[in-house]
Amino acid sequence: MAARRRHPSTARPARCLAPRAGRPRPHRPSRRTAPGERHGRRCHRGGPRCRPVRFDARQASRHEDLADDARGPTELAEWERIDQLLAAAPAGTVYDPDSDDVVQAELAADAAAAAAREAELREAMRITARADGLQALRELGTLERTEPRDGDEAVRDELTRRAGGYVQADVDAWLAHVLAAHLGHYRDPAAREEATGLLTPPVLAHAALLAELARLAPGADVDELAFTARIASTEPEAAGALAAFLTRVEGTQAVDPPAPASSRREIMPT
């Protein structure tokens, strides 16, 4: 008997294998969200909990928009790992994530990462507040009399960023001066050593040159040494070489008497 042919108007449309646009992505918890759900589980390898997860993984592999989703395979691998643990354990063993070394290691890593993010957030807030304070002192014209604090190198970077990347000459000069004079936290040799890896070569060369000139001419005022900033900013290597050369020169007494106290700049704590 001849096969019946379906009328074209009633023929079934061909099945489209491409995924539909906007297909919802099912939630598949990762290993780190599963311990609470698996607490107290009694199961053997390939148990009932693994079967629906395997089914979901197979279904996801058939859809292009879900094939690259790693959550399904991750959850499946975790359930299979737990099944293997229970299969090797004595009969009747109850799974407890608190005694699972893998889970506890991941939870410890998560806690450490969260603590690190919190510390970074606090440091960013501190830098922002300090940058605001230094900017206010700049506007008042009292920055050069401000005592430095630990972490001001990062604050310098923040002020430079706010200025669109342009070097802030007054901030660099202030840091060079306080570094050369060992003021604030720079009294600690370890802080001065750390600053060599945080400040730019022009600032470091400026500080070295200021330190040697202050040794050779103890009565020199800050304004008298303003030229050192221009040398360090244009030729930092030459400034550093000059500072190194001056270390070989013996100190001499100043010819002129020291400037009166009213003309000197004093550092005030902030």
Phi and psi in degrees as a GROMACS rama.xvg file:
@    title "Ramachandran Plot"
@    xaxis  label "Phi"
@    yaxis  label "Psi"
@TYPE xy
-68.277  141.979  ALA-2
-69.3054  140.825  ALA-3
-74.5512  135.672  ARG-4
-105.338  134.884  ARG-5
-77.3451  137.721  ARG-6
-62.5718  140.759  HIS-7
-54.6256  -31.6318  PRO-8
-71.7893  -20.5414  SER-9
-110.179  5.82052  THR-10
-66.1164  144.094  ALA-11
-74.2494  137.565  ARG-12
-68.7163  149.444  PRO-13
-63.8024  142.186  ALA-14
-72.4035  129.634  ARG-15
-88.3128  124.309  CYS-16
-86.5781  -14.9932  LEU-17
-73.3583  145.164  ALA-18
-67.675  146.038  PRO-19
-73.2797  143.452  ARG-20
-64.7325  138.711  ALA-21
75.6432  17.1909  GLY-22
-61.9768  127.25  ARG-23
-64.1915  141.546  PRO-24
-93.2084  117.039  ARG-25
-68.0452  148.063  PRO-26
-80.8419  128.346  HIS-27
-127.749  108.954  ARG-28
-64.2962  146.074  PRO-29
-83.3713  -179.454  SER-30
-60.1687  -34.7642  ARG-31
-76.8655  -12.6983  ARG-32
-102.655  -0.934681  THR-33
-93.0804  -23.2177  ALA-34
-53.8334  -41.4005  PRO-35
-64.5284  -32.9293  GLY-36
-74.0401  -23.0157  GLU-37
-101.306  0.0351256  ARG-38
-59.6824  132.409  HIS-39
76.0218  19.4204  GLY-40
-79.7376  135.633  ARG-41
-114.782  116.697  ARG-42
-158.103  155.668  CYS-43
-110.791  173.695  HIS-44
-59.0125  130.972  ARG-45
72.8169  26.4292  GLY-46
-69.8509  -175.384  GLY-47
-64.078  -30.6477  PRO-48
-71.0344  -28.4201  ARG-49
-76.2474  -29.3607  CYS-50
-63.7286  -49.2189  ARG-51
-63.6533  -30.1347  PRO-52
-68.9233  -40.9242  VAL-53
-62.7432  -40.8531  ARG-54
-61.2448  -45.6443  PHE-55
-60.6055  -40.0105  ASP-56
-64.2675  -40.5738  ALA-57
-66.3387  -40.994  ARG-58
-64.4126  -40.3087  GLN-59
-65.8058  -34.2821  ALA-60
-67.1464  -17.0615  SER-61
-87.4444  -7.47067  ARG-62
-115.239  128.733  HIS-63
-60.5058  -36.8982  GLU-64
-76.4083  -11.3638  ASP-65
-112.723  -7.82257  LEU-66
-64.7529  -32.4373  ALA-67
-90.8184  3.58877  ASP-68
-76.9165  114.971  ASP-69
-84.5077  -5.77391  ALA-70
-68.4233  -40.4345  ARG-71
-62.4358  -54.537  GLY-72
-59.8089  -33.2602  PRO-73
-65.7423  -44.4936  THR-74
-65.4028  -41.6199  GLU-75
-61.3069  -44.9453  LEU-76
-62.1345  -35.0535  ALA-77
-70.7222  -42.9496  GLU-78
-63.1184  -39.8721  TRP-79
-66.0038  -35.6941  GLU-80
-63.4474  -42.2636  ARG-81
-67.1425  -38.9811  ILE-82
-59.1377  -40.051  ASP-83
-67.3551  -37.2587  GLN-84
-62.2738  -45.44  LEU-85
-70.4131  -32.6883  LEU-86
-66.848  -33.2443  ALA-87
-85.0361  -11.6515  ALA-88
-87.582  163.929  ALA-89
-59.9527  155.384  PRO-90
-59.957  140.18  ALA-91
83.9526  4.22967  GLY-92
-65.7304  134.461  THR-93
-100.549  129.79  VAL-94
-71.455  131.23  TYR-95
-130.989  113.498  ASP-96
-62.5655  -21.2611  PRO-97
-67.6159  -21.7691  ASP-98
-105.82  6.92822  SER-99
-90.3442  112.531  ASP-100
-61.9845  -36.4406  ASP-101
-65.1351  -46.4673  VAL-102
-65.322  -43.736  VAL-103
-65.1449  -35.2838  GLN-104
-65.2862  -40.1298  ALA-105
-68.3678  -39.6202  GLU-106
-64.5697  -38.6354  LEU-107
-65.6913  -39.3137  ALA-108
-65.1805  -39.7667  ALA-109
-63.4647  -42.2203  ASP-110
-65.1064  -40.6934  ALA-111
-65.4699  -40.142  ALA-112
-65.5723  -39.6396  ALA-113
-65.0331  -39.7689  ALA-114
-65.4245  -38.4655  ALA-115
-65.4984  -41.2444  ALA-116
-63.7875  -38.846  ARG-117
-64.6524  -41.4045  GLU-118
-65.2871  -40.021  ALA-119
-63.6198  -38.3009  GLU-120
-65.9545  -43.4843  LEU-121
-63.1398  -40.1807  ARG-122
-66.3159  -40.1809  GLU-123
-63.1009  -39.9355  ALA-124
-65.9436  -39.0702  MET-125
-64.739  -42.9691  ARG-126
-63.4102  -42.051  ILE-127
-62.7212  -44.3169  THR-128
-65.3631  -41.2344  ALA-129
-67.4132  -39.3757  ARG-130
-62.6687  -39.5987  ALA-131
-62.1784  -40.8751  ASP-132
-65.7796  -43.8207  GLY-133
-66.2898  -35.6265  LEU-134
-63.7763  -39.753  GLN-135
-63.6296  -39.1545  ALA-136
-67.0592  -34.9619  LEU-137
-62.3122  -43.6071  ARG-138
-66.5383  -28.9623  GLU-139
-83.6016  -10.8037  LEU-140
77.5328  22.9746  GLY-141
-117.501  15.8916  THR-142
-62.0653  -40.4759  LEU-143
-65.4816  -14.8237  GLU-144
-104.221  14.3395  ARG-145
-94.9087  136.495  THR-146
-81.361  135.749  GLU-147
-74.385  162.603  PRO-148
-127.404  162.637  ARG-149
-61.6295  130.339  ASP-150
93.85  4.08101  GLY-151
-68.0147  -16.5034  ASP-152
-64.6535  -41.0587  GLU-153
-69.3509  -32.4985  ALA-154
-65.9607  -37.7186  VAL-155
-58.477  -44.2231  ARG-156
-61.6924  -37.7743  ASP-157
-66.397  -42.1246  GLU-158
-65.0389  -37.0443  LEU-159
-66.017  -39.7826  THR-160
-63.2828  -41.7023  ARG-161
-63.9682  -27.8204  ARG-162
-88.395  13.6599  ALA-163
77.1089  22.5998  GLY-164
91.2809  -3.01197  GLY-165
-78.3178  138.492  TYR-166
-64.9229  133.577  VAL-167
-94.8983  100.756  GLN-168
-61.5034  -38.7418  ALA-169
-69.3484  -36.1281  ASP-170
-68.5528  -42.7849  VAL-171
-63.9588  -40.8686  ASP-172
-65.1289  -38.9203  ALA-173
-64.7895  -44.8769  TRP-174
-64.1439  -39.6468  LEU-175
-63.0802  -41.2912  ALA-176
-64.9226  -48.0747  HIS-177
-69.9303  -30.4842  VAL-178
-69.9091  -42.4058  LEU-179
-66.6441  -35.7443  ALA-180
-87.7696  -0.486991  ALA-181
55.6287  52.208  HIS-182
-98.4235  159.131  LEU-183
60.2098  -137.232  GLY-184
-70.8964  -11.1954  HIS-185
-74.8727  -0.888589  TYR-186
-65.5575  -25.51  ARG-187
-82.7826  122.205  ASP-188
-56.9174  -32.8406  PRO-189
-65.1332  -36.057  ALA-190
-68.1903  -37.5815  ALA-191
-67.8988  -37.3346  ARG-192
-66.279  -40.8633  GLU-193
-65.4146  -33.4304  GLU-194
-64.0262  -26.3772  ALA-195
-63.6094  -23.6421  THR-196
-98.8101  -0.70439  GLY-197
-113.88  -27.2141  LEU-198
-96.581  159.103  LEU-199
-77.2468  157.514  THR-200
-54.7603  -40.7266  PRO-201
-60.8581  -39.9408  PRO-202
-66.9651  -42.3692  VAL-203
-66.2047  -41.6011  LEU-204
-65.0464  -39.5652  ALA-205
-61.7623  -44.461  HIS-206
-64.1092  -42.5572  ALA-207
-63.2602  -41.5032  ALA-208
-66.9328  -41.6028  LEU-209
-61.9757  -41.249  LEU-210
-62.8627  -42.7951  ALA-211
-71.7302  -39.922  GLU-212
-67.6492  -35.344  LEU-213
-66.5494  -31.9769  ALA-214
-69.6075  -40.5903  ARG-215
-77.2589  -31.5118  LEU-216
-132.165  80.2535  ALA-217
-59.8867  -25.9271  PRO-218
-88.4042  3.6602  GLY-219
-69.4734  137.251  ALA-220
-85.4591  160.452  ASP-221
-59.4892  -39.602  VAL-222
-64.3587  -31.5384  ASP-223
-68.2853  -23.0497  GLU-224
-103.137  18.0704  LEU-225
-63.0833  -26.5183  ALA-226
-63.9267  -24.3634  PHE-227
-63.7458  -30.6437  THR-228
-66.4552  -39.2602  ALA-229
-66.9038  -39.9545  ARG-230
-64.1771  -45.9862  ILE-231
-67.0603  -35.4176  ALA-232
-74.8916  -32.6519  SER-233
-90.578  -38.2456  THR-234
-133.745  73.0462  GLU-235
-62.2171  -35.6237  PRO-236
-67.3069  -41.8081  GLU-237
-65.4695  -37.9658  ALA-238
-64.4748  -41.3165  ALA-239
-65.1855  -38.5626  GLY-240
-66.6607  -38.3466  ALA-241
-65.0507  -41.8186  LEU-242
-62.4369  -41.031  ALA-243
-64.6276  -37.9962  ALA-244
-66.4479  -39.0716  PHE-245
-67.2931  -20.7216  LEU-246
-64.7157  -19.9634  THR-247
-87.1119  -8.31226  ARG-248
-90.9896  132.234  VAL-249
-73.2318  146.333  GLU-250
-65.7221  145.246  GLY-251
-126.829  158.939  THR-252
-75.4713  142.714  GLN-253
-68.1761  135.13  ALA-254
-69.8639  -45.7062  VAL-255
-86.9204  149.514  ASP-256
-66.4961  155.551  PRO-257
-58.5848  148.655  PRO-258
-65.6093  148.612  ALA-259
-60.1423  154.916  PRO-260
-60.541  -29.7518  ALA-261
-68.4211  -22.3411  SER-262
-93.8814  -6.43557  SER-263
-89.7279  151.45  ARG-264
-94.7358  123.54  ARG-265
-102.272  146.047  GLU-266
-87.4256  127.205  ILE-267
-111.221  139.564  MET-268
-70.4764  150.509  PRO-269
